[in-house]
Amino acid sequence: MTVNSNARESSQANARSIQDLQEQIEVLQSQLKDLQKIVEDLESRLFHSTDRYIANCPSCQTRFDMLAHHYSIGLFDNLVYVKCPKCNKALPVKGGSTGEISVIQE
């Protein structure tokens, strides 16, 4: 009878161990979902804050960061121009009072 009781205790311990692991997995999954929400919120804030410096070239439809391509800025006829990094077309830029800049659509 001691063999059966030892086997029974061992299987009960394994069942508790498996149940504990499942509970830990559920807790970790919940924490992961919370972290994913936080990352999505931060990503949204980042895109919102940098979106004001993103432009689309009307010629080749390339999307680019105007501040990253600041070496391409030139000043002609009191207008600021940014060159598209793909097709090198000069694009006139206008600025706003809140610091956003955008390409003037022709």
N, CA, C and O atoms as CSV, one atom per row, in Angstrom:
chain,resi,resn,atom,element,x,y,z
A,1,MET,N,N,0.798,-1.194,0.000
A,1,MET,CA,C,0.000,0.000,0.000
A,1,MET,C,C,0.845,1.264,0.000
A,1,MET,O,O,0.365,2.309,-0.439
A,2,THR,N,N,2.039,1.211,0.458
A,2,THR,CA,C,2.888,2.392,0.470
A,2,THR,C,C,3.275,2.822,-0.938
A,2,THR,O,O,3.485,4.008,-1.190
A,3,VAL,N,N,3.370,1.885,-1.838
A,3,VAL,CA,C,3.698,2.223,-3.232
A,3,VAL,C,C,2.544,2.992,-3.838
A,3,VAL,O,O,2.763,3.995,-4.517
A,4,ASN,N,N,1.315,2.542,-3.606
A,4,ASN,CA,C,0.151,3.237,-4.135
A,4,ASN,C,C,0.003,4.624,-3.523
A,4,ASN,O,O,-0.337,5.571,-4.233
A,5,SER,N,N,0.247,4.764,-2.240
A,5,SER,CA,C,0.114,6.073,-1.594
A,5,SER,C,C,1.219,7.017,-2.066
A,5,SER,O,O,0.981,8.212,-2.242
A,6,ASN,N,N,2.411,6.494,-2.268
A,6,ASN,CA,C,3.500,7.327,-2.796
A,6,ASN,C,C,3.190,7.775,-4.225
A,6,ASN,O,O,3.443,8.927,-4.577
A,7,ALA,N,N,2.664,6.906,-5.022
A,7,ALA,CA,C,2.309,7.240,-6.403
A,7,ALA,C,C,1.183,8.265,-6.418
A,7,ALA,O,O,1.192,9.189,-7.231
A,8,ARG,N,N,0.220,8.103,-5.527
A,8,ARG,CA,C,-0.912,9.032,-5.449
A,8,ARG,C,C,-0.424,10.417,-5.020
A,8,ARG,O,O,-0.835,11.424,-5.597
A,9,GLU,N,N,0.452,10.473,-4.008
A,9,GLU,CA,C,0.999,11.747,-3.551
A,9,GLU,C,C,1.824,12.406,-4.647
A,9,GLU,O,O,1.773,13.622,-4.828
A,10,SER,N,N,2.567,11.613,-5.359
A,10,SER,CA,C,3.380,12.141,-6.456
A,10,SER,C,C,2.502,12.708,-7.564
A,10,SER,O,O,2.810,13.769,-8.107
A,11,SER,N,N,1.415,12.025,-7.910
A,11,SER,CA,C,0.535,12.524,-8.970
A,11,SER,C,C,-0.209,13.770,-8.508
A,11,SER,O,O,-0.462,14.665,-9.314
A,12,GLN,N,N,-0.568,13.848,-7.215
A,12,GLN,CA,C,-1.214,15.043,-6.682
A,12,GLN,C,C,-0.241,16.227,-6.690
A,12,GLN,O,O,-0.631,17.355,-6.995
A,13,ALA,N,N,0.999,15.970,-6.361
A,13,ALA,CA,C,2.022,17.023,-6.382
A,13,ALA,C,C,2.236,17.513,-7.813
A,13,ALA,O,O,2.391,18.712,-8.043
A,14,ASN,N,N,2.244,16.593,-8.770
A,14,ASN,CA,C,2.392,16.973,-10.179
A,14,ASN,C,C,1.200,17.791,-10.643
A,14,ASN,O,O,1.367,18.764,-11.378
A,15,ALA,N,N,-0.007,17.411,-10.222
A,15,ALA,CA,C,-1.210,18.138,-10.601
A,15,ALA,C,C,-1.163,19.559,-10.029
A,15,ALA,O,O,-1.524,20.517,-10.713
A,16,ARG,N,N,-0.717,19.694,-8.771
A,16,ARG,CA,C,-0.599,21.030,-8.174
A,16,ARG,C,C,0.464,21.843,-8.902
A,16,ARG,O,O,0.293,23.037,-9.147
A,17,SER,N,N,1.551,21.184,-9.239
A,17,SER,CA,C,2.635,21.852,-9.952
A,17,SER,C,C,2.160,22.352,-11.316
A,17,SER,O,O,2.475,23.472,-11.718
A,18,ILE,N,N,1.413,21.526,-12.012
A,18,ILE,CA,C,0.876,21.915,-13.323
A,18,ILE,C,C,-0.113,23.056,-13.158
A,18,ILE,O,O,-0.113,23.998,-13.951
A,19,GLN,N,N,-0.946,22.981,-12.147
A,19,GLN,CA,C,-1.926,24.039,-11.902
A,19,GLN,C,C,-1.213,25.352,-11.554
A,19,GLN,O,O,-1.624,26.418,-12.013
A,20,ASP,N,N,-0.161,25.281,-10.758
A,20,ASP,CA,C,0.612,26.484,-10.420
A,20,ASP,C,C,1.241,27.090,-11.672
A,20,ASP,O,O,1.232,28.308,-11.853
A,21,LEU,N,N,1.783,26.240,-12.528
A,21,LEU,CA,C,2.373,26.729,-13.773
A,21,LEU,C,C,1.326,27.384,-14.667
A,21,LEU,O,O,1.598,28.418,-15.277
A,22,GLN,N,N,0.144,26.804,-14.752
A,22,GLN,CA,C,-0.922,27.390,-15.565
A,22,GLN,C,C,-1.337,28.746,-15.014
A,22,GLN,O,O,-1.589,29.675,-15.781
A,23,GLU,N,N,-1.410,28.869,-13.697
A,23,GLU,CA,C,-1.751,30.152,-13.092
A,23,GLU,C,C,-0.671,31.189,-13.365
A,23,GLU,O,O,-0.984,32.348,-13.638
A,24,GLN,N,N,0.581,30.792,-13.297
A,24,GLN,CA,C,1.683,31.705,-13.597
A,24,GLN,C,C,1.638,32.150,-15.059
A,24,GLN,O,O,1.900,33.311,-15.376
A,25,ILE,N,N,1.306,31.218,-15.932
A,25,ILE,CA,C,1.203,31.548,-17.359
A,25,ILE,C,C,0.086,32.559,-17.577
A,25,ILE,O,O,0.257,33.505,-18.345
A,26,GLU,N,N,-1.050,32.379,-16.919
A,26,GLU,CA,C,-2.163,33.318,-17.047
A,26,GLU,C,C,-1.780,34.705,-16.540
A,26,GLU,O,O,-2.133,35.714,-17.151
A,27,VAL,N,N,-1.055,34.753,-15.418
A,27,VAL,CA,C,-0.599,36.038,-14.883
A,27,VAL,C,C,0.361,36.708,-15.875
A,27,VAL,O,O,0.254,37.905,-16.141
A,28,LEU,N,N,1.288,35.929,-16.411
A,28,LEU,CA,C,2.247,36.482,-17.378
A,28,LEU,C,C,1.554,36.959,-18.649
A,28,LEU,O,O,1.927,37.992,-19.205
A,29,GLN,N,N,0.549,36.220,-19.115
A,29,GLN,CA,C,-0.199,36.640,-20.299
A,29,GLN,C,C,-0.940,37.947,-20.039
A,29,GLN,O,O,-0.998,38.813,-20.912
A,30,SER,N,N,-1.499,38.089,-18.857
A,30,SER,CA,C,-2.178,39.321,-18.486
A,30,SER,C,C,-1.202,40.490,-18.449
A,30,SER,O,O,-1.507,41.574,-18.945
A,31,GLN,N,N,-0.034,40.273,-17.864
A,31,GLN,CA,C,0.985,41.314,-17.819
A,31,GLN,C,C,1.476,41.671,-19.213
A,31,GLN,O,O,1.741,42.839,-19.501
A,32,LEU,N,N,1.597,40.679,-20.074
A,32,LEU,CA,C,2.022,40.919,-21.448
A,32,LEU,C,C,1.001,41.780,-22.184
A,32,LEU,O,O,1.374,42.694,-22.918
A,33,LYS,N,N,-0.279,41.495,-21.993
A,33,LYS,CA,C,-1.333,42.301,-22.630
A,33,LYS,C,C,-1.275,43.736,-22.134
A,33,LYS,O,O,-1.437,44.669,-22.922
A,34,ASP,N,N,-1.045,43.928,-20.834
A,34,ASP,CA,C,-0.927,45.277,-20.285
A,34,ASP,C,C,0.266,46.009,-20.897
A,34,ASP,O,O,0.164,47.184,-21.250
A,35,LEU,N,N,1.384,45.319,-21.021
A,35,LEU,CA,C,2.574,45.928,-21.624
A,35,LEU,C,C,2.355,46.260,-23.099
A,35,LEU,O,O,2.837,47.283,-23.584
A,36,GLN,N,N,1.634,45.401,-23.809
A,36,GLN,CA,C,1.343,45.673,-25.213
A,36,GLN,C,C,0.492,46.928,-25.348
A,36,GLN,O,O,0.700,47.720,-26.267
A,37,LYS,N,N,-0.464,47.119,-24.444
A,37,LYS,CA,C,-1.287,48.332,-24.479
A,37,LYS,C,C,-0.435,49.568,-24.227
A,37,LYS,O,O,-0.616,50.597,-24.879
A,38,ILE,N,N,0.497,49.466,-23.280
A,38,ILE,CA,C,1.377,50.592,-22.977
A,38,ILE,C,C,2.254,50.918,-24.183
A,38,ILE,O,O,2.431,52.089,-24.519
A,39,VAL,N,N,2.806,49.893,-24.837
A,39,VAL,CA,C,3.652,50.099,-26.019
A,39,VAL,C,C,2.836,50.719,-27.154
A,39,VAL,O,O,3.329,51.615,-27.839
A,40,GLU,N,N,1.607,50.264,-27.367
A,40,GLU,CA,C,0.748,50.836,-28.404
A,40,GLU,C,C,0.468,52.310,-28.124
A,40,GLU,O,O,0.458,53.129,-29.042
A,41,ASP,N,N,0.240,52.646,-26.850
A,41,ASP,CA,C,0.002,54.043,-26.481
A,41,ASP,C,C,1.237,54.893,-26.747
A,41,ASP,O,O,1.133,55.991,-27.294
A,42,LEU,N,N,2.409,54.387,-26.359
A,42,LEU,CA,C,3.651,55.121,-26.610
A,42,LEU,C,C,3.920,55.271,-28.100
A,42,LEU,O,O,4.369,56.323,-28.554
A,43,GLU,N,N,3.646,54.222,-28.854
A,43,GLU,CA,C,3.832,54.265,-30.309
A,43,GLU,C,C,2.910,55.309,-30.929
A,43,GLU,O,O,3.321,56.060,-31.814
A,44,SER,N,N,1.677,55.355,-30.467
A,44,SER,CA,C,0.714,56.331,-30.962
A,44,SER,C,C,1.181,57.753,-30.653
A,44,SER,O,O,1.097,58.640,-31.502
A,45,ARG,N,N,1.669,57.960,-29.445
A,45,ARG,CA,C,2.176,59.295,-29.077
A,45,ARG,C,C,3.374,59.681,-29.923
A,45,ARG,O,O,3.496,60.828,-30.353
A,46,LEU,N,N,4.257,58.722,-30.161
A,46,LEU,CA,C,5.445,58.986,-30.969
A,46,LEU,C,C,5.057,59.360,-32.391
A,46,LEU,O,O,5.565,60.339,-32.937
A,47,PHE,N,N,4.152,58.579,-33.002
A,47,PHE,CA,C,3.712,58.886,-34.363
A,47,PHE,C,C,3.024,60.245,-34.420
A,47,PHE,O,O,3.207,60.998,-35.376
A,48,HIS,N,N,2.235,60.559,-33.396
A,48,HIS,CA,C,1.537,61.847,-33.378
A,48,HIS,C,C,2.532,63.005,-33.274
A,48,HIS,O,O,2.368,64.030,-33.935
A,49,SER,N,N,3.558,62.836,-32.445
A,49,SER,CA,C,4.515,63.929,-32.270
A,49,SER,C,C,5.431,64.100,-33.477
A,49,SER,O,O,5.852,65.217,-33.777
A,50,THR,N,N,5.745,63.011,-34.171
A,50,THR,CA,C,6.638,63.125,-35.330
A,50,THR,C,C,5.887,63.284,-36.644
A,50,THR,O,O,6.493,63.605,-37.666
A,51,ASP,N,N,4.582,63.064,-36.631
A,51,ASP,CA,C,3.800,63.134,-37.866
A,51,ASP,C,C,3.840,64.522,-38.491
A,51,ASP,O,O,3.695,64.669,-39.705
A,52,ARG,N,N,4.035,65.530,-37.665
A,52,ARG,CA,C,4.043,66.884,-38.210
A,52,ARG,C,C,5.285,67.167,-39.042
A,52,ARG,O,O,5.341,68.189,-39.725
A,53,TYR,N,N,6.282,66.285,-39.004
A,53,TYR,CA,C,7.487,66.461,-39.798
A,53,TYR,C,C,7.586,65.461,-40.949
A,53,TYR,O,O,8.611,65.399,-41.628
A,54,ILE,N,N,6.546,64.693,-41.170
A,54,ILE,CA,C,6.532,63.700,-42.241
A,54,ILE,C,C,5.850,64.299,-43.472
A,54,ILE,O,O,4.827,64.974,-43.357
A,55,ALA,N,N,6.415,64.050,-44.626
A,55,ALA,CA,C,5.848,64.567,-45.874
A,55,ALA,C,C,5.762,63.455,-46.899
A,55,ALA,O,O,6.498,62.470,-46.837
A,56,ASN,N,N,4.850,63.631,-47.843
A,56,ASN,CA,C,4.736,62.738,-48.994
A,56,ASN,C,C,5.104,63.533,-50.232
A,56,ASN,O,O,4.581,64.624,-50.460
A,57,CYS,N,N,5.996,62.987,-51.021
A,57,CYS,CA,C,6.362,63.643,-52.269
A,57,CYS,C,C,5.206,63.491,-53.249
A,57,CYS,O,O,4.757,62.372,-53.496
A,58,PRO,N,N,4.715,64.594,-53.812
A,58,PRO,CA,C,3.605,64.486,-54.761
A,58,PRO,C,C,4.000,63.803,-56.071
A,58,PRO,O,O,3.133,63.294,-56.781
A,59,SER,N,N,5.288,63.783,-56.400
A,59,SER,CA,C,5.722,63.166,-57.652
A,59,SER,C,C,5.848,61.650,-57.552
A,59,SER,O,O,5.269,60.914,-58.351
A,60,CYS,N,N,6.616,61.192,-56.556
A,60,CYS,CA,C,6.899,59.755,-56.480
A,60,CYS,C,C,6.210,59.064,-55.304
A,60,CYS,O,O,6.378,57.860,-55.105
A,61,GLN,N,N,5.440,59.817,-54.529
A,61,GLN,CA,C,4.684,59.284,-53.382
A,61,GLN,C,C,5.560,58.717,-52.277
A,61,GLN,O,O,5.089,57.920,-51.466
A,62,THR,N,N,6.830,59.114,-52.230
A,62,THR,CA,C,7.719,58.672,-51.163
A,62,THR,C,C,7.373,59.420,-49.884
A,62,THR,O,O,7.189,60.637,-49.888
A,63,ARG,N,N,7.288,58.672,-48.797
A,63,ARG,CA,C,7.029,59.274,-47.478
A,63,ARG,C,C,8.378,59.424,-46.782
A,63,ARG,O,O,9.134,58.460,-46.663
A,64,PHE,N,N,8.676,60.642,-46.324
A,64,PHE,CA,C,9.982,60.864,-45.707
A,64,PHE,C,C,9.881,61.895,-44.591
A,64,PHE,O,O,8.950,62.699,-44.538
A,65,ASP,N,N,10.862,61.845,-43.706
A,65,ASP,CA,C,10.962,62.763,-42.573
A,65,ASP,C,C,11.733,63.996,-43.029
A,65,ASP,O,O,12.902,63.903,-43.404
A,66,MET,N,N,11.073,65.148,-42.994
A,66,MET,CA,C,11.717,66.372,-43.480
A,66,MET,C,C,12.898,66.778,-42.594
A,66,MET,O,O,13.870,67.350,-43.089
A,67,LEU,N,N,12.824,66.490,-41.291
A,67,LEU,CA,C,13.930,66.862,-40.403
A,67,LEU,C,C,15.139,65.960,-40.600
A,67,LEU,O,O,16.275,66.402,-40.427
A,68,ALA,N,N,14.911,64.705,-40.960
A,68,ALA,CA,C,16.024,63.795,-41.211
A,68,ALA,C,C,16.758,64.168,-42.500
A,68,ALA,O,O,17.924,63.816,-42.678
A,69,HIS,N,N,16.077,64.874,-43.388
A,69,HIS,CA,C,16.666,65.272,-44.665
A,69,HIS,C,C,16.958,66.765,-44.674
A,69,HIS,O,O,16.853,67.426,-45.708
A,70,HIS,N,N,17.329,67.291,-43.497
A,70,HIS,CA,C,17.565,68.725,-43.375
A,70,HIS,C,C,18.720,69.216,-44.240
A,70,HIS,O,O,18.790,70.404,-44.557
A,71,TYR,N,N,19.616,68.330,-44.623
A,71,TYR,CA,C,20.725,68.733,-45.472
A,71,TYR,C,C,20.233,69.135,-46.861
A,71,TYR,O,O,20.969,69.763,-47.622
A,72,SER,N,N,19.003,68.779,-47.192
A,72,SER,CA,C,18.455,69.088,-48.505
A,72,SER,C,C,17.645,70.377,-48.523
A,72,SER,O,O,17.055,70.728,-49.544
A,73,ILE,N,N,17.614,71.077,-47.403
A,73,ILE,CA,C,16.805,72.297,-47.335
A,73,ILE,C,C,17.573,73.440,-47.993
A,73,ILE,O,O,18.773,73.609,-47.778
A,74,GLY,N,N,16.867,74.203,-48.781
A,74,GLY,CA,C,17.452,75.384,-49.390
A,74,GLY,C,C,16.462,76.532,-49.289
A,74,GLY,O,O,15.262,76.295,-49.151
A,75,LEU,N,N,16.934,77.766,-49.356
A,75,LEU,CA,C,16.068,78.934,-49.255
A,75,LEU,C,C,16.152,79.702,-50.567
A,75,LEU,O,O,17.215,80.207,-50.932
A,76,PHE,N,N,15.036,79.789,-51.271
A,76,PHE,CA,C,14.978,80.491,-52.546
A,76,PHE,C,C,13.692,81.315,-52.570
A,76,PHE,O,O,12.629,80.812,-52.206
A,77,ASP,N,N,13.778,82.553,-52.989
A,77,ASP,CA,C,12.611,83.432,-53.118
A,77,ASP,C,C,11.795,83.469,-51.825
A,77,ASP,O,O,10.565,83.465,-51.870
A,78,ASN,N,N,12.468,83.504,-50.680
A,78,ASN,CA,C,11.836,83.554,-49.361
A,78,ASN,C,C,10.936,82.352,-49.072
A,78,ASN,O,O,10.044,82.441,-48.229
A,79,LEU,N,N,11.155,81.252,-49.750
A,79,LEU,CA,C,10.461,80.003,-49.472
A,79,LEU,C,C,11.512,78.957,-49.104
A,79,LEU,O,O,12.634,78.979,-49.611
A,80,VAL,N,N,11.143,78.075,-48.247
A,80,VAL,CA,C,12.036,76.978,-47.892
A,80,VAL,C,C,11.645,75.776,-48.741
A,80,VAL,O,O,10.461,75.468,-48.884
A,81,TYR,N,N,12.632,75.106,-49.299
A,81,TYR,CA,C,12.408,73.925,-50.117
A,81,TYR,C,C,13.126,72.728,-49.487
A,81,TYR,O,O,14.226,72.855,-48.950
A,82,VAL,N,N,12.496,71.599,-49.565
A,82,VAL,CA,C,13.106,70.346,-49.142
A,82,VAL,C,C,13.156,69.453,-50.363
A,82,VAL,O,O,12.198,69.395,-51.133
A,83,LYS,N,N,14.262,68.760,-50.543
A,83,LYS,CA,C,14.361,67.849,-51.690
A,83,LYS,C,C,13.914,66.457,-51.277
A,83,LYS,O,O,14.291,65.956,-50.217
A,84,CYS,N,N,13.112,65.845,-52.122
A,84,CYS,CA,C,12.693,64.464,-51.894
A,84,CYS,C,C,13.930,63.575,-51.953
A,84,CYS,O,O,14.729,63.699,-52.881
A,85,PRO,N,N,14.106,62.683,-50.982
A,85,PRO,CA,C,15.303,61.836,-50.991
A,85,PRO,C,C,15.328,60.808,-52.115
A,85,PRO,O,O,16.382,60.253,-52.426
A,86,LYS,N,N,14.171,60.551,-52.728
A,86,LYS,CA,C,14.138,59.538,-53.793
A,86,LYS,C,C,14.266,60.167,-55.173
A,86,LYS,O,O,15.132,59.771,-55.953
A,87,CYS,N,N,13.405,61.152,-55.491
A,87,CYS,CA,C,13.429,61.717,-56.848
A,87,CYS,C,C,14.128,63.075,-56.922
A,87,CYS,O,O,14.272,63.637,-58.007
A,88,ASN,N,N,14.565,63.605,-55.775
A,88,ASN,CA,C,15.287,64.877,-55.682
A,88,ASN,C,C,14.503,66.085,-56.174
A,88,ASN,O,O,15.098,67.100,-56.538
A,89,LYS,N,N,13.176,65.990,-56.188
A,89,LYS,CA,C,12.360,67.132,-56.576
A,89,LYS,C,C,12.334,68.127,-55.416
A,89,LYS,O,O,12.169,67.745,-54.257
A,90,ALA,N,N,12.501,69.419,-55.748
A,90,ALA,CA,C,12.429,70.468,-54.734
A,90,ALA,C,C,10.974,70.709,-54.369
A,90,ALA,O,O,10.146,70.980,-55.238
A,91,LEU,N,N,10.663,70.609,-53.071
A,91,LEU,CA,C,9.293,70.765,-52.596
A,91,LEU,C,C,9.222,71.973,-51.671
A,91,LEU,O,O,9.959,72.033,-50.687
A,92,PRO,N,N,8.344,72.945,-51.968
A,92,PRO,CA,C,8.220,74.103,-51.087
A,92,PRO,C,C,7.571,73.693,-49.765
A,92,PRO,O,O,6.677,72.847,-49.734
A,93,VAL,N,N,8.034,74.307,-48.675
A,93,VAL,CA,C,7.578,73.955,-47.331
A,93,VAL,C,C,6.987,75.195,-46.666
A,93,VAL,O,O,7.488,76.306,-46.840
A,94,LYS,N,N,5.917,74.986,-45.903
A,94,LYS,CA,C,5.353,76.073,-45.101
A,94,LYS,C,C,5.409,75.653,-43.636
A,94,LYS,O,O,5.342,74.467,-43.310
A,95,GLY,N,N,5.532,76.633,-42.775
A,95,GLY,CA,C,5.577,76.367,-41.343
A,95,GLY,C,C,4.354,76.913,-40.650
A,95,GLY,O,O,3.725,77.858,-41.127
A,96,GLY,N,N,4.018,76.315,-39.521
A,96,GLY,CA,C,2.876,76.768,-38.741
A,96,GLY,C,C,3.320,77.386,-37.437
A,96,GLY,O,O,4.486,77.285,-37.056
A,97,SER,N,N,2.391,78.025,-36.755
A,97,SER,CA,C,2.721,78.699,-35.499
A,97,SER,C,C,3.000,77.722,-34.365
A,97,SER,O,O,3.645,78.087,-33.382
A,98,THR,N,N,2.524,76.488,-34.488
A,98,THR,CA,C,2.753,75.512,-33.426
A,98,THR,C,C,3.977,74.641,-33.702
A,98,THR,O,O,4.212,73.677,-32.974
A,99,GLY,N,N,4.747,74.950,-34.715
A,99,GLY,CA,C,5.991,74.245,-34.989
A,99,GLY,C,C,5.884,73.161,-36.048
A,99,GLY,O,O,6.889,72.544,-36.403
A,100,GLU,N,N,4.672,72.916,-36.564
A,100,GLU,CA,C,4.564,71.887,-37.603
A,100,GLU,C,C,5.008,72.480,-38.944
A,100,GLU,O,O,4.879,73.681,-39.183
A,101,ILE,N,N,5.516,71.635,-39.784
A,101,ILE,CA,C,5.893,72.023,-41.131
A,101,ILE,C,C,5.259,71.059,-42.107
A,101,ILE,O,O,5.043,69.891,-41.784
A,102,SER,N,N,4.961,71.541,-43.299
A,102,SER,CA,C,4.338,70.671,-44.289
A,102,SER,C,C,4.712,71.134,-45.683
A,102,SER,O,O,5.064,72.293,-45.903
A,103,VAL,N,N,4.629,70.211,-46.609
A,103,VAL,CA,C,4.916,70.498,-48.012
A,103,VAL,C,C,3.697,71.195,-48.604
A,103,VAL,O,O,2.558,70.775,-48.398
A,104,ILE,N,N,3.963,72.273,-49.348
A,104,ILE,CA,C,2.874,72.978,-50.032
A,104,ILE,C,C,2.481,72.163,-51.243
A,104,ILE,O,O,3.298,71.914,-52.130
A,105,GLN,N,N,1.228,71.748,-51.278
A,105,GLN,CA,C,0.747,70.952,-52.405
A,105,GLN,C,C,0.507,71.865,-53.599
A,105,GLN,O,O,-0.151,72.898,-53.474
A,106,GLU,N,N,1.032,71.492,-54.738
A,106,GLU,CA,C,0.926,72.317,-55.942
A,106,GLU,C,C,-0.396,72.113,-56.642
A,106,GLU,O,O,-0.650,72.733,-57.674
